[in-house]
């Protein structure tokens, strides 16, 4: 599912798996970034349709935690976040120089985040990770 050029970034991820807080690998940093972007959009959407994003079903309620948005994000993560990360890596739109490493954590460089965020809003015309499946709006 990854192009040979993207395989270098994913090597650490495949050997060590996903971690949640303070991503330690570039792929984790990208996934975390997209999960936050997706959750933010779902908070705005739930408020827009008159629902309370802080009253959910699956996630435990805590002060300031948008549990309904997190519940909904679980359903959309593979379609929106995971496929976008694969697309960014496979198309060479993001590479090793687009990450910042500090104190054992990795983050997406702030110069890259506007380009990444624009991808969330733009209609997708790229090939999906599955070779015979076309994704478009």
Buried (B, 14 or more C-beta within 10 A) or exposed (E): EBEEEBEEBBBBBEEEEEEEEBBBBBBBBBBBBBBEBBBBBBBEEBEEEEBEBBEBEEBEEEEEBBBBBBBBBEEBBEEBBBBBBBBBBBEEBBBEEBBBEEEEBBBBEEEBBEEBBEBBEEEBEBBBBEEEEEBEE
